[in-house]
Amino acid sequence: MNRPGRVSVLLLPLVTAVLLTGCSEAGPQASPSAATQRARTPTPAPSATPSPTPATPPAPSTAAEIAEAVDHWYEFGGGTAMTSLIEETVKAGARRPTEDLAIVTVDFEDLLQALTTARLFGSVPDPRTQAAWSAALENLENGAQGVLDSASETSLFQSPAETAQMWQGWDTFDKGVKNLKAVQARLDGTFGLKPPSDPWKEEWS
């Protein structure tokens, strides 16, 4: 693909080299004096001392280090983000249609915002918990997006293909729900971390 910006930049050294070559071939010139030669001798620039790069702290490896790191993640926002995500997941799931041809209002705006906030807190410093957490975020987002994409833009009624896409989106959403429950169960059972009240209290059947 042609990229004018890069081509013009790359051509500048070539044009300069041609001009310099043309000047050197224009005719004989008087040899510079020794003083001029000395003046043109480049003075070596002082070598800069590289600034020390801060050492990356080692990842927690022992059970005690992992527990401390997970506790830090949970107490400094991760737990609040998880609880908020559970609550928005429950609200979004409650809007699921219970039968075909039902007219419902699908609203995943708050859920998607909760997913964005949850990602701001980075990875859970425990591989097993992080695997479930990552799957929860991915499946909830993909499921919600699949449901939204299934909505017809020209009719209140969905075509059979759109209906199938909608239910596939909800199936993916349900996988995210299971992943999110697995995260909460591990944080509680392994690390003793749980929200003060049950965020699933409005759970659908």
Secondary structure by P-SEA (a helix, b strand, c coil): cccaaaaaaaaaaaaaaaaaaaaaaccccccccaaaaaaaccccccccccccccccccccccaaaaaaaaaaaaaacaaaaaaaaaaaaaaaaaaccccccbbbbbbaaaaaaaaaaaacccccccaaaaaaaaaaaaaaaaaaaaaaaacccccccccaaaaaaaaaaaaaaaaaaaaaaaaaaaaaacccccccccccccccc
